[in-house]
Amino acid sequence: MHILALSGSLRAQSLNSLLLQEAVRLAPPGMAFSRWEHLDELPHFSPERDAEPLPPAVVDLRARIRAADGLLISTPEYIHSLPAVLKNLLEWVVSSGEGFGKPAAIWSASPSLEGGARAHASLVHILEVMSIRVVPEASLSLTLARSGLNEAGQLQNPAQAAALRAALDWLAAAGEPS
Ligand SMILES: Cc1cc2nc3c(=O)[nH]c(=O)nc-3n(C[C@H](O)[C@H](O)[C@H](O)COP(=O)(O)O)c2cc1C
């Protein structure tokens, strides 16, 4: 199963991007990841811009989503919601529909005690509106993420590593043909 992993953060040392790195490290057998790291190259969405010739980052994003069996998105929380850059990415694929029906694991990480739960909930709602198949059991919110990840960006707590692995197992199960 090929999963496209998207971080909602542009930060070099992003906790959410580190969590995606952990997904690659702890992935179950048969699950392969690729990252899409061109968030910063997407222009601001406007319906008038959604016309040929499309910006190269948009063409690439749509092709990568189309080719994936499932999605893993990890979002920061900005002002109790998801960052504008991630919302912008979703606006570029809402009408083109590459994500329709694909299973998705939604994660968030925050230094706070809530783990970005409000951004997580906003993102789940948006993806459901977009007919992306959010897998509830594959959800994860990493609280106190600054201390939860060590200098190598790895989860310190074995229970959290196990929860991450279980989330990926659920995503894999959701991607199996029924
Ligand atoms: C503009 C801004 C708004 C923020 N708002 C929230 C918030 O509402 N809730 C929260 O838990 N953290 C908030 N934070 C802190 C982020 O959770 C923290 O910077 C986190 O590390 C961002 O994710 P990243 O490490 O993946 O970039 C905010 C940070 C910024 C810069």
The ligand as a Gaussian input file, in Angstrom:
#p B3LYP/6-31G(d) Opt

LIG

0 1
 C        0.459000      31.609000      14.524000
 C        0.475000      30.452000      15.501000
 C       -0.689000      30.063000      16.125000
 C       -0.702000      28.975000      16.997000
 N       -1.877000      28.581000      17.558000
 C       -1.909000      27.431000      18.294000
 C       -3.142000      26.916000      18.794000
 O       -4.201000      27.467000      18.586000
 N       -3.104000      25.758000      19.489000
 C       -1.936000      25.057000      19.721000
 O       -1.964000      23.992000      20.350000
 N       -0.746000      25.547000      19.282000
 C       -0.711000      26.707000      18.578000
 N        0.483000      27.175000      18.097000
 C        1.711000      26.463000      18.440000
 C        1.950000      25.327000      17.463000
 O        1.218000      24.189000      17.902000
 C        3.442000      24.987000      17.450000
 O        4.163000      26.080000      16.905000
 C        3.733000      23.718000      16.675000
 O        5.088000      23.395000      16.861000
 C        3.414000      23.895000      15.203000
 O        3.547000      22.676000      14.509000
 P        4.897000      22.298000      13.730000
 O        5.946000      22.058000      14.791000
 O        4.571000      21.055000      12.984000
 O        5.287000      23.438000      12.845000
 C        0.503000      28.268000      17.256000
 C        1.685000      28.694000      16.631000
 C        1.676000      29.757000      15.762000
 C        2.968000      30.161000      15.068000

